[in-house]
Amino acid sequence: MVNYLQRECRGVTYTVRAGDTFYGIAASFRVSLPAMIMANPQIANPNYLYVGQRICVPIRCSGQYYTIKSGESLNVIAQKFRVPLQQLLSANPQIINPNILYVGQRICIPTAEKPEKGCAMVLNRYSDTTTAFPEITGGVTYIHPAGEDKYAITYVATGLPAPKNIGDFDAYIGTLRMGGEKYSAILGRSAPYEQEPTWAGTRIVQVNPFSAPENTAVIAPFNIKKDIQGEPILEGIVAECR
């Protein structure tokens, strides 16, 4: 049953308590009884439930559903998705005791609230890069609100050689990967007073970069004329934005 819930449930999972009925559970979550029955085809007779039984409650989620893994707590999940704990609890009324979760339980992760201030994530060397770079090579991506429903994403890197020294490239590009979409900015070079060159660029987007913790930012060499990107040099994940 747990495997079915993990695989098929389009909602959150609920553990049956003493006195619960399908009708009562549906009413408490403001879900129609037919919808409850359709969401739980593994239950042959809806009139018979037992304490501890796990069922699917097809409630709407403003963000995304998430399946709890071993060792996770609501605090850990809230921090991982950058969602206030109270907002997470409000989106999951089926959780009676926030200190009691089980592996395979499905919960709703509401869309993260727009941050009032910006945050930065460190960009480390890309784990699969095959090119050697100086020890000084590193970068950061700064994300901050830029007006109503807008965010400014600034990519900065230092210690990078001239793009042509890596291959058939004439620039560097910073890219934020969100799902199947990419939001990029060509990086300009600045090196006053014989300082180490710094590459930087900013892109304004109208999507929430914090929509998923696995969203990543990378910096890679780029050929502007041919619109060709090389392998990433630096990378970071939104979940680590501080």
N, C-alpha and C positions, 0 to 999 in steps of 0.2 A: 504493500500500500504506500509506503514511503516513497518507493521508486516511482510509482504512478504520480504521486503528488509532485515530486521533483521534476518529472518529465512533462506532465500534461496540465497541471493546475494553472489557470489563468487568473490568479488572485493570490490570496494569502492562505496559510494553513492555520487551522484552529484545532485545539485539543479539547475533546468533549469532556464536560464536567458533569457531576451528579445533577440530575434533573433536567439536563438539556434535551431539547427536541429539535428536529429540523426546522419546524415552524418558528420556535423561539429564537434559534440562532439566526435564521433569516431575518426575523423582525428586528433583532438587536443590531444587525449590521445594515438594515434598510435595503435588503436584497430580496427579490421575489422568491417565493418557494419554488416555482418551476426552474428558476435560474440556479438555485442551490442544488436541486436534484440533477439537472443537466451537468453541473460542474463535478458531480460525484458519481459517475456511472459504475464505479467499483463497489458501490453500496447497493446490494440487491433489494433490500427493503428499507426505505427511509424511516419507517416507523420503529426500527430497532437500532439504537445506538448504544454504545457502551463507554463507560468512563475510560479516558485515556486514548480513545480512538481519534485519529487525525483525519480531518476532512478539509476540503477546499472551499473557501468562501470567496466567490467571484466579485470582490469589491474593486472599485476603480482606483487606480493609483496615478497620481499626478506626475510621477517620475518614472521609476523603473522597479521591477521586482528583483529580489535578491535572495539567494539560497544560503543559509547560514552554514559556515564551515566549522570544523573542529577548533575549539579554543577561542572562538569569537564571543564578544559581549556586545551589548548595545552601545556602550561607550566607545569601544574599538570601532564598531561599524559607523557610528556617528562621526568620529574623527576621520575615518577613511574616506567617507563621502562628503566631508565638510558640511554636514547638516547638524544644526543644533539638536541636542538630545531630546528636548521637549517636542520639537517639530517631528522627530522620528517617532516618538511615542504617540503623538496625536494622529499620525498617519497609520498607526497600527493598533486600533482599539482591541484587537483580538489578544494582545499580549497583556495578560492579567498581572503577571509578576515580571518586571523587566530584568530581574536577576535569574530568571529561569528560561533558558532557550535550549533548543536541541538541534543537532546536526540534521540538515535537510529541511528545516523549517523555512518557509517562504514568507518574506516580509516585504513591505512597500518602502522604497527609498524615495521620499518626496524630492521634488526639484529643489536644489540648494538655493537658499536665499541669496540675493545679490549682495556681495560683500561691500561694506562701507569703505574699506580701505584696500589698497593694493597688497600684493604679496609677490615674493620672488622664489623661483626654484633654481637650484644649482644645476648646471649642465655638465655632466661628466663625460669622459671619453666614451664613445660608442663601443659597446662590448664586442661587436663583430668587425670593427674596422681593421683593415689589413695594412694601413699606412702608419708609419712611425711619426710622431709629432713631439715637439719640445715639451719638457716637463711643465713649462709655464702655461701650456694650452688649457684653456678652460672657458667657461661662459656662464651666463645667467639669463633667464627669461623673466621679465617683470610684467605682471598682469594687474591692471587696475581699472575701475569704472571710468568710463569716458562719456558720461551723459546717459540719458534714459535708454536702457536696453542696449548699451554699447560698452565695449571693452577695448582698451588699448593693450596690445601685446608688443613688448619691446624685447628684441633679441640682441644680446651683446656677447662678444667673444674676443679673446686675446690670445696671442701666441700662435696664430694661424699664419702659415706661409702664404706667399702670393699664390692665388688659385692656379695659375699656369704651371707652378712647380709641382702640382699634384697630377695634372692631366690636361685635357682639352677643356679648360674652364677659364672664365673671365670674371667671376664674382663668387660671393657666398650668399646663401639663402637660408633664412630661418623659417621653420614651418611648424605650425601647431596642428597635430593630427587629431581630429575629433570624429570618431566613427569612420565613415567612409569619405569624409571631407577633409580638405587641407586648406589652411589659411597661412599664406606666406608673405614674407617681406624680403626684398633684396637688401643686403647689408652694405653700407658704405664704409670706406676706410678712412681712418683718422690717425695721424701720427705726428703731432706737433713736437717741436724741440727734440727731435731724435728719440722720442719715446717709443716703446713697443707699440706696434700698430694695434688699433682697436677697430673691430668691425661691429657695426650696429645698424638696426633698422626697426621701424615700428609699423604695425598693421592695426587698423581699427576694424573690429568685427561686430556683428549684431547677433551673435550667438553666445551662450553662456559657456566659457571655457571650463567651468567647474561642473558641467552636466554629468561627467563621469570621471572617476579618479584615475582611470587608465589612459586618459587623454595624454598624449606625449608631445614634447617639443624637441625638435632636432635642428642642428645647423649642419649644412653640407655644402660642398662646392657646386657651382652651377654655371652652365653656359647659357647666357642670356639670348644670344642669337639663335641657337639651336634648341633652346628650351629643354635642356638635358641636365638632370641632377645626378651628381655622383653619390657614392655611399656616405651615409651620415658620419660626422666626426664627433659631434657632441649630442647628448640626449638627456632628457629629464622628464619626470612625470608630474602631472598636475597635483596628484595626491600629496606631493612633497612641497607644494608651494607654501611658504611661511612668510 
